[in-house]
Amino acid sequence: IGCGDCAFVCPTGAIQMGPDGKPVLPKVKIPYPEIEAMMKKEAVVTS
């Protein structure tokens, strides 16, 4: 998923940007439907 800045997009803050500029993914995998729901929620909030 191309979200851009993960730290900005992810409402939980579980994903942080590493020192090399790449997102550091949490060990726990988030179900895809949950991610889509978060993305839609974010889109509604920011618009």
N, C-alpha and C positions, 0 to 999 in steps of 0.2 A: 504494500500500500504506500503510495507516495503522498505522505502527509506534510512534507516540508519539515519544519522544526518540531520534532517530537515533544520537546519540553513545553512548547507553546500549545500544541494541539491536544496532547494527552491531559485530560482534566484531572486525572488521579495523580499526575506527577511521578508516576512509577518509572517512566522512561526519561532518562537524563542524558544530556549531551556530553559525550566524552571529551577528553583533552585534545583529541585529534579531530574534533568536529563531527565525529560520527556518533549516532545515538547508541547509548548503552541499553540494550534490552534487558528487562527483568527476567529472572529464571522462570517465572510462572508464565505460561502462554495464555493469552486472553482469547476466548472463543471469537471467531470471526463475526457472528451476528452482534455480539456485544460491542465490538469495535465499530461496526457500522452504525449501531444505535448511538454511540458516543459521538461519532462524526456528524450525524444528523443533528444531534442535540447542540453540538458546538456551532454548526452552520446556522441554526435558528437563533442562537444567542448572539452571535457576532453580526448577523445581518440586521 
